[in-house]
Each structure stands twice: as structure tokens, then as C-alpha cells.
Amino acid sequence: MGFSWTSSELPKLADPHFIDAVGHLVHARQSDGYRFSMALMGYQALYYDPAFEELVKAETKIERLQTVVHEIRRGSFVKEGAEGWEVSFRADILIRNELDPGTNKPIGDVDYASDLEYRDPVLYATDEEGLPRFRAWCTELGLDA
């Protein structure tokens, strides 16, 4: 793809409800020349400093801080063809699982604790008309872009 637009040019890209709506529309039309992808990139963990954990224990009744873990995905919603476009983003999802120190993967079935948090959404197209085409597609399907 040759041209890209961010939330500076298309402010709706910063709205998680808008990204969700586009995703639902693309997902429902996968047999009609659309593609939906949410590839797993990996996991990101916040391990607390022992001094901070001791401070929290001293000030509260909390006995142990659980490591904060996010599942990180790269998502894309694509309308294929000459009139196509792609919305690409990173999605973070808080999970309740601890990570296995040997594999750095969640222990047990993943237990999601939050909705997707979208980061760095970008609209791509092969030509300069991608942005007006995407806006027209949104309008046609009832989305305000």
C-alpha cells in the first residue's frame, strides 16, 4: 500500500468504538472480498520492583502484587481490490493469567480481563483516493467517519 493516514487526518481512527464497528462490518463480510486478522504478537508483562511491592504491603492489606500481563495483537481490516484499503493497528488486551517463566506464555486458558485497547491505528491505500473511498464506505454502511 502506498498512502497512509492516521488519526490526524481521520480523527475517528482514535475512537475505539469506531474501530470496533469497522471490525464487525469487515468480519461479517469476509466472504465478500474483505479480510479480518488479529495475529498474536506476544505477551507484555509488568513485573513490580520488590521495593514497591514491600511499600504496597506496608501501606495496605495486600499481601502480593500480581504481575500485569497484556496479550499483544496486530490487527487489520482489509477491503480487497482496486478500490480497497486497510485499517491496521496494535491491540492490547489485559489478561488475568500469570506467564510461565519457561515459555513466557500464559499458564492455562487465557482469561481476558479487558476489552481491546487499540494503538497506532493507520488507514492504508494504494492511491490518494483511499481516504475519501474509506469515508464513503463508512457512510454507505452507516458509520460516521
C-alpha positions as CSV (number, residue, x, y, z in Angstrom):
1,M,0.0,0.0,0.0
2,G,1.4,3.4,-0.9
3,F,-0.5,6.0,1.1
4,S,-1.3,6.2,4.8
5,W,-3.5,8.3,7.1
6,T,-3.5,8.5,10.9
7,S,-5.9,10.0,13.4
8,S,-4.5,13.4,12.5
9,E,-6.2,13.1,9.1
10,L,-9.1,10.9,10.2
11,P,-9.9,11.6,13.8
12,K,-12.3,8.7,14.0
13,L,-9.4,6.3,14.0
14,A,-8.7,7.4,17.6
15,D,-12.2,6.2,18.6
16,P,-12.2,2.6,19.8
17,H,-15.9,2.3,19.2
18,F,-15.4,3.3,15.6
19,I,-12.6,0.7,15.1
20,D,-14.8,-1.9,16.7
21,A,-17.6,-1.1,14.3
22,V,-15.4,-1.3,11.3
23,G,-14.1,-4.6,12.5
24,H,-17.6,-6.0,12.9
25,L,-18.5,-4.9,9.4
26,V,-15.4,-6.4,7.9
27,H,-15.6,-9.6,9.9
28,A,-19.2,-10.1,8.7
29,R,-18.2,-9.6,5.0
30,Q,-15.2,-11.9,4.8
31,S,-16.8,-14.0,2.0
32,D,-17.3,-10.8,0.0
33,G,-13.7,-9.6,-0.6
34,Y,-12.9,-8.5,3.0
35,R,-10.2,-9.9,5.3
36,F,-10.1,-9.7,9.1
37,S,-6.9,-10.5,11.0
38,M,-5.9,-10.4,14.7
39,A,-2.5,-12.1,14.8
40,L,-0.9,-12.8,18.2
41,M,2.4,-10.9,18.5
42,G,3.2,-12.0,22.1
43,Y,2.8,-11.0,25.7
44,Q,3.9,-8.0,27.7
45,A,4.4,-8.2,31.4
46,L,4.9,-5.5,34.1
47,Y,6.9,-7.0,36.9
48,Y,6.9,-4.9,40.1
49,D,10.1,-3.8,41.8
50,P,10.4,-5.7,45.1
51,A,10.8,-2.3,47.0
52,F,7.5,-1.1,45.5
53,E,5.8,-4.3,46.4
54,E,7.0,-4.0,50.0
55,L,5.8,-0.4,50.1
56,V,2.3,-1.5,49.0
57,K,2.3,-4.3,51.6
58,A,3.2,-1.9,54.3
59,E,0.5,0.6,53.4
60,T,-2.3,-1.8,52.6
61,K,-3.7,-5.2,53.4
62,I,-2.4,-6.5,50.0
63,E,-0.1,-9.5,50.5
64,R,1.1,-9.9,46.9
65,L,1.0,-7.9,43.7
66,Q,0.1,-9.9,40.6
67,T,2.2,-9.3,37.5
68,V,0.2,-7.2,35.0
69,V,0.1,-9.1,31.7
70,H,-1.2,-7.9,28.3
71,E,-1.7,-10.0,25.2
72,I,-0.5,-8.0,22.2
73,R,-2.0,-8.5,18.8
74,R,-1.6,-6.9,15.4
75,G,-4.9,-6.4,13.7
76,S,-6.0,-5.5,10.3
77,F,-9.3,-5.0,8.5
78,V,-9.0,-5.1,4.7
79,K,-11.2,-4.4,1.8
80,E,-9.5,-6.1,-1.1
81,G,-9.3,-5.0,-4.8
82,A,-8.5,-1.8,-6.8
83,E,-10.9,0.2,-4.6
84,G,-9.5,-1.3,-1.4
85,W,-8.0,-0.1,1.8
86,E,-6.6,-1.5,5.1
87,V,-7.0,-0.4,8.6
88,S,-4.1,-1.7,10.7
89,F,-3.5,-1.3,14.4
90,R,-2.0,-2.9,17.5
91,A,-4.4,-4.2,20.2
92,D,-3.6,-4.8,23.8
93,I,-5.8,-7.0,26.0
94,L,-5.3,-7.3,29.8
95,I,-5.3,-11.0,30.8
96,R,-5.6,-12.5,34.3
97,N,-3.1,-15.3,33.7
98,E,0.4,-15.5,35.1
99,L,3.2,-16.2,32.5
100,D,5.1,-19.5,32.6
101,P,8.7,-18.4,33.2
102,G,10.0,-21.2,30.9
103,T,7.9,-20.3,27.9
104,N,6.7,-16.8,28.5
105,K,3.2,-17.9,27.6
106,P,0.1,-17.8,29.8
107,I,-0.5,-20.6,32.2
108,G,-3.8,-22.3,31.4
109,D,-6.6,-21.0,29.2
110,V,-6.3,-17.3,28.6
111,D,-8.7,-15.4,30.9
112,Y,-9.4,-11.9,29.3
113,A,-9.9,-9.1,31.8
114,S,-10.5,-6.2,29.4
115,D,-11.7,-5.1,26.0
116,L,-9.2,-4.4,23.3
117,E,-7.2,-1.3,23.6
118,Y,-6.3,-0.1,20.2
119,R,-3.0,1.6,19.5
120,D,-1.5,3.3,16.4
121,P,-4.4,2.8,14.0
122,V,-3.5,3.6,10.4
123,L,-5.5,3.6,7.2
124,Y,-3.6,2.4,4.1
125,A,-4.4,2.5,0.4
126,T,-2.6,2.2,-2.9
127,D,-3.7,5.7,-4.1
128,E,-4.5,9.1,-2.7
129,E,-8.3,8.4,-3.1
130,G,-8.1,5.8,-0.3
131,L,-9.2,8.2,2.4
132,P,-12.3,9.5,0.6
133,R,-13.1,6.0,-0.6
134,F,-12.9,4.7,3.0
135,R,-15.1,7.6,4.3
136,A,-17.7,6.8,1.5
137,W,-17.7,3.1,2.5
138,C,-18.3,4.1,6.1
139,T,-21.1,6.4,5.2
140,E,-22.7,3.8,3.0
141,L,-22.7,1.3,5.9
142,G,-24.0,3.8,8.4
143,L,-20.7,4.9,10.2
144,D,-19.8,8.5,10.7
145,A,-16.2,8.9,9.5
